[in-house]
Every structure is written in C-alpha cells, then in structure tokens.
Amino acid sequence: MYATVRKYAAAPELADALLRNQDAVKDLLSGIEGFKAYYLVRTDDGAVSVSVFDTEAGANESNSAAADWIRQNLPEIGGAPPQVSAGEVVISA
C-alpha cells in the first residue's frame, strides 16, 4: 500500500469547501485504480488529506487529480500549493 499526505496551509476555508463538495471529491478519488481510503482533517490553518492506494501509481495520480480538481472547482480558495509527502505504508493497524 502507498499513501500520500497533502498539507494545505493558509487556506482555512478549504475544509468547508471540500465538505460542501464531498460527493465529487469521493467520486474523483475512488475512481482512481487501487483506491483504498481517503481522509480529510480540518486543521487550525487549513486541512490535511490522507489518501491510501494499492500502488504508488495510484497515490501519485491522486496528487495530480486533487490539484487539478481544486484548481478547476475552487479557484477562489487561496493559499499556496500543498506540501505533499508520499510513500509506502509500512505499518497498518
């Protein structure tokens, strides 16, 4: 399994905007081959998302798909591009 973590800082309204569009977000990510799970965590200054896939290719695809979707559907949401961390899941409980 592979996971990607995207940290969106300086965008406090992002979590609310994604929540309003949760069906579209779920459809986007679950449509990527190897999808396992998606979590969105509201933080003080924005949000953190965690996506889990069977393969590294799926995790990488989710990063570009998420960036494209936000750019196309939430252009009014400011903030810098997310800080992205990705890698192989080595422990799962």
Z-matrix of the N, CA and C atoms (Angstrom, degrees):
N
C 1 1.439
C 2 1.527 1 109.30
N 3 1.326 2 113.63 1 150.62
C 4 1.463 3 120.99 2 177.83
C 5 1.526 4 109.21 3 -129.74
N 6 1.308 5 115.50 4 146.47
C 7 1.459 6 120.33 5 179.46
C 8 1.516 7 109.63 6 -129.86
N 9 1.310 8 114.11 7 151.61
C 10 1.449 9 120.49 8 173.38
C 11 1.522 10 107.77 9 -130.35
N 12 1.321 11 115.04 10 136.25
C 13 1.465 12 121.74 11 -179.04
C 14 1.523 13 106.69 12 -118.98
N 15 1.324 14 115.91 13 124.54
C 16 1.456 15 121.05 14 178.45
C 17 1.525 16 108.60 15 -115.60
N 18 1.334 17 116.05 16 122.27
C 19 1.460 18 120.87 17 179.37
C 20 1.521 19 108.53 18 -105.83
N 21 1.333 20 115.18 19 116.00
C 22 1.461 21 122.46 20 179.69
C 23 1.528 22 107.89 21 -101.78
N 24 1.328 23 117.15 22 104.72
C 25 1.459 24 121.47 23 -179.49
C 26 1.530 25 109.14 24 -101.14
N 27 1.322 26 115.78 25 158.80
C 28 1.470 27 122.69 26 177.39
C 29 1.527 28 111.83 27 59.80
N 30 1.323 29 117.08 28 32.60
C 31 1.465 30 121.96 29 177.88
C 32 1.529 31 108.17 30 -143.06
N 33 1.344 32 117.00 31 65.86
C 34 1.467 33 119.38 32 -174.50
C 35 1.526 34 114.59 33 -61.95
N 36 1.332 35 118.28 34 -22.40
C 37 1.458 36 120.81 35 -179.16
C 38 1.530 37 113.04 36 -86.10
N 39 1.328 38 117.71 37 -5.10
C 40 1.460 39 120.80 38 -176.34
C 41 1.522 40 112.78 39 -62.69
N 42 1.317 41 118.44 40 -45.25
C 43 1.466 42 120.49 41 -178.22
C 44 1.525 43 110.58 42 -59.58
N 45 1.338 44 117.61 43 -42.80
C 46 1.467 45 120.35 44 178.82
C 47 1.524 46 111.24 45 -64.37
N 48 1.339 47 116.48 46 -41.56
C 49 1.464 48 120.24 47 179.80
C 50 1.526 49 110.85 48 -64.39
N 51 1.324 50 117.66 49 -41.28
C 52 1.467 51 120.54 50 177.90
C 53 1.520 52 111.12 51 -68.25
N 54 1.310 53 117.20 52 -36.85
C 55 1.456 54 120.84 53 177.31
C 56 1.528 55 110.69 54 -61.85
N 57 1.324 56 117.08 55 -42.02
C 58 1.475 57 120.72 56 177.85
C 59 1.524 58 111.44 57 -63.92
N 60 1.327 59 116.92 58 -24.97
C 61 1.467 60 122.31 59 -178.21
C 62 1.528 61 112.09 60 -112.30
N 63 1.321 62 116.71 61 26.48
C 64 1.462 63 119.21 62 -171.10
C 65 1.522 64 113.95 63 -60.50
N 66 1.322 65 118.80 64 -34.12
C 67 1.462 66 119.07 65 179.47
C 68 1.529 67 111.24 66 -64.06
N 69 1.325 68 116.51 67 -42.36
C 70 1.464 69 120.61 68 178.65
C 71 1.524 70 110.85 69 -65.63
N 72 1.336 71 116.58 70 -41.02
C 73 1.465 72 120.69 71 179.35
C 74 1.532 73 110.02 72 -63.91
N 75 1.321 74 116.16 73 -45.60
C 76 1.473 75 119.86 74 179.27
C 77 1.518 76 111.04 75 -61.96
N 78 1.345 77 116.72 76 -43.61
C 79 1.464 78 120.28 77 179.73
C 80 1.528 79 110.99 78 -62.46
N 81 1.327 80 116.71 79 -42.08
C 82 1.460 81 121.02 80 -179.52
C 83 1.524 82 110.91 81 -59.81
N 84 1.323 83 115.80 82 -53.77
C 85 1.468 84 119.45 83 -174.15
C 86 1.522 85 112.95 84 -73.80
N 87 1.327 86 117.49 85 -39.12
C 88 1.465 87 118.96 86 -179.41
C 89 1.525 88 111.59 87 -70.49
N 90 1.325 89 117.36 88 -15.85
C 91 1.458 90 120.94 89 176.76
C 92 1.520 91 113.93 90 -80.69
N 93 1.319 92 116.95 91 -7.96
C 94 1.465 93 120.86 92 178.08
C 95 1.528 94 108.62 93 -83.22
N 96 1.320 95 115.33 94 132.65
C 97 1.466 96 120.39 95 -176.87
C 98 1.522 97 111.14 96 -56.24
N 99 1.331 98 116.01 97 134.01
C 100 1.460 99 122.03 98 176.98
C 101 1.515 100 114.46 99 86.51
N 102 1.335 101 117.12 100 8.74
C 103 1.470 102 120.89 101 -179.05
C 104 1.525 103 110.80 102 -58.59
N 105 1.334 104 115.75 103 134.24
C 106 1.466 105 121.82 104 176.64
C 107 1.525 106 111.84 105 -118.50
N 108 1.347 107 117.81 106 -46.25
C 109 1.467 108 120.06 107 -174.99
C 110 1.523 109 110.26 108 -162.80
N 111 1.343 110 114.10 109 156.94
C 112 1.470 111 121.74 110 175.08
C 113 1.512 112 107.72 111 -142.98
N 114 1.324 113 115.65 112 136.05
C 115 1.466 114 121.60 113 177.46
C 116 1.524 115 108.20 114 -133.99
N 117 1.323 116 116.10 115 140.67
C 118 1.456 117 121.77 116 173.65
C 119 1.519 118 107.20 117 -122.31
N 120 1.317 119 116.18 118 126.63
C 121 1.458 120 122.46 119 -178.40
C 122 1.520 121 108.47 120 -115.95
N 123 1.331 122 116.57 121 124.10
C 124 1.458 123 120.86 122 176.00
C 125 1.530 124 107.80 123 -76.36
N 126 1.329 125 116.52 124 132.82
C 127 1.458 126 121.84 125 176.64
C 128 1.528 127 108.66 126 -118.56
N 129 1.326 128 116.46 127 173.16
C 130 1.459 129 120.18 128 -178.91
C 131 1.524 130 112.85 129 -60.12
N 132 1.332 131 116.60 130 -34.50
C 133 1.464 132 118.96 131 -175.70
C 134 1.519 133 114.36 132 -114.63
N 135 1.322 134 118.49 133 8.43
C 136 1.455 135 120.16 134 -178.75
C 137 1.510 136 111.81 135 167.82
N 138 1.326 137 116.17 136 -120.02
C 139 1.454 138 120.65 137 -177.58
C 140 1.528 139 109.63 138 -158.95
N 141 1.312 140 114.45 139 159.93
C 142 1.457 141 122.71 140 172.27
C 143 1.523 142 106.55 141 -129.42
N 144 1.324 143 116.41 142 131.91
C 145 1.458 144 119.64 143 175.88
C 146 1.521 145 109.37 144 -115.64
N 147 1.321 146 114.85 145 147.44
C 148 1.460 147 122.21 146 176.70
C 149 1.524 148 106.96 147 -127.87
N 150 1.311 149 115.88 148 123.37
C 151 1.460 150 121.75 149 177.60
C 152 1.519 151 108.28 150 -119.54
N 153 1.333 152 116.37 151 136.71
C 154 1.466 153 121.17 152 -178.09
C 155 1.525 154 108.43 153 -123.46
N 156 1.327 155 115.09 154 133.04
C 157 1.465 156 122.31 155 -177.98
C 158 1.518 157 110.07 156 -135.46
N 159 1.321 158 116.11 157 160.62
C 160 1.462 159 121.25 158 176.48
C 161 1.519 160 111.84 159 -66.97
N 162 1.345 161 116.30 160 -33.41
C 163 1.460 162 119.77 161 -173.79
C 164 1.526 163 111.83 162 -126.14
N 165 1.309 164 114.62 163 160.00
C 166 1.460 165 120.78 164 175.76
C 167 1.531 166 110.22 165 -63.78
N 168 1.325 167 116.47 166 -36.67
C 169 1.468 168 120.10 167 179.69
C 170 1.530 169 111.06 168 -60.72
N 171 1.325 170 117.38 169 -41.71
C 172 1.465 171 120.79 170 177.83
C 173 1.511 172 111.81 171 -64.16
N 174 1.319 173 116.94 172 -42.29
C 175 1.463 174 121.01 173 178.78
C 176 1.520 175 110.47 174 -62.89
N 177 1.328 176 116.83 175 -42.94
C 178 1.460 177 120.66 176 179.02
C 179 1.524 178 111.23 177 -65.79
N 180 1.316 179 116.58 178 -41.34
C 181 1.468 180 120.46 179 178.59
C 182 1.527 181 110.72 180 -61.83
N 183 1.326 182 116.77 181 -36.26
C 184 1.467 183 119.43 182 -179.74
C 185 1.522 184 111.69 183 -63.89
N 186 1.327 185 117.41 184 -33.46
C 187 1.461 186 120.32 185 178.63
C 188 1.521 187 111.44 186 -64.05
N 189 1.324 188 116.83 187 -47.96
C 190 1.463 189 119.16 188 -179.76
C 191 1.522 190 111.05 189 -70.28
N 192 1.334 191 117.89 190 -36.92
C 193 1.465 192 120.67 191 179.13
C 194 1.522 193 110.99 192 -64.88
N 195 1.328 194 117.38 193 -42.18
C 196 1.465 195 121.08 194 179.46
C 197 1.527 196 110.67 195 -64.64
N 198 1.319 197 117.01 196 -44.27
C 199 1.470 198 120.55 197 179.71
C 200 1.521 199 110.69 198 -62.08
N 201 1.329 200 116.99 199 -44.85
C 202 1.465 201 120.74 200 179.23
C 203 1.525 202 111.24 201 -63.10
N 204 1.326 203 116.67 202 -43.01
C 205 1.463 204 120.37 203 -178.01
C 206 1.526 205 110.70 204 -63.93
N 207 1.316 206 117.61 205 -45.21
C 208 1.470 207 120.49 206 179.68
C 209 1.521 208 109.99 207 -64.18
N 210 1.311 209 117.63 208 -42.58
C 211 1.465 210 121.30 209 -179.89
C 212 1.535 211 110.96 210 -61.81
N 213 1.324 212 117.13 211 -39.71
C 214 1.464 213 121.35 212 -177.26
C 215 1.526 214 113.40 213 -81.60
N 216 1.320 215 117.64 214 -34.49
C 217 1.464 216 120.76 215 -171.12
C 218 1.521 217 114.96 216 -106.06
N 219 1.323 218 117.42 217 -19.74
C 220 1.464 219 121.12 218 -179.21
C 221 1.527 220 110.85 219 -132.54
N 222 1.328 221 117.51 220 52.50
C 223 1.463 222 119.04 221 -176.06
C 224 1.529 223 113.54 222 -64.20
N 225 1.327 224 116.36 223 -21.32
C 226 1.468 225 119.97 224 -179.03
C 227 1.527 226 112.74 225 -77.87
N 228 1.315 227 116.88 226 -12.91
C 229 1.465 228 120.56 227 179.04
C 230 1.525 229 107.91 228 -78.53
N 231 1.328 230 114.87 229 117.79
C 232 1.461 231 119.48 230 -178.20
C 233 1.520 232 111.31 231 -82.55
N 234 1.286 233 114.44 232 -164.31
C 235 1.455 234 119.81 233 178.93
C 236 1.511 235 111.78 234 103.18
N 237 1.285 236 114.15 235 161.31
C 238 1.456 237 121.21 236 179.33
C 239 1.522 238 109.77 237 -78.11
N 240 1.321 239 117.38 238 162.43
C 241 1.465 240 119.52 239 173.16
C 242 1.529 241 109.29 240 -56.27
N 243 1.323 242 117.25 241 152.43
C 244 1.468 243 118.58 242 -177.51
C 245 1.524 244 111.94 243 -68.81
N 246 1.333 245 112.99 244 155.11
C 247 1.463 246 120.02 245 169.79
C 248 1.520 247 105.11 246 -82.86
N 249 1.313 248 117.74 247 124.07
C 250 1.472 249 121.66 248 -174.87
C 251 1.519 250 109.66 249 -112.28
N 252 1.332 251 114.61 250 131.49
C 253 1.462 252 122.16 251 171.98
C 254 1.515 253 107.17 252 -126.03
N 255 1.306 254 117.33 253 137.36
C 256 1.456 255 120.18 254 -178.41
C 257 1.520 256 109.90 255 -146.17
N 258 1.324 257 115.53 256 154.18
C 259 1.450 258 119.28 257 177.08
C 260 1.504 259 112.90 258 173.52
N 261 1.304 260 114.25 259 -179.77
C 262 1.460 261 121.84 260 -178.99
C 263 1.536 262 109.31 261 -74.03
N 264 1.308 263 116.17 262 136.19
C 265 1.470 264 121.45 263 174.89
C 266 1.529 265 106.68 264 -78.02
N 267 1.318 266 116.54 265 120.72
C 268 1.467 267 119.68 266 -177.08
C 269 1.523 268 112.97 267 -105.60
N 270 1.325 269 118.36 268 -19.06
C 271 1.456 270 122.67 269 173.74
C 272 1.521 271 107.64 270 -136.82
N 273 1.310 272 116.35 271 132.28
C 274 1.458 273 121.49 272 177.24
C 275 1.516 274 107.60 273 -136.51
N 276 1.323 275 116.36 274 135.46
C 277 1.470 276 119.57 275 -179.73
C 278 1.514 277 109.97 276 -124.21
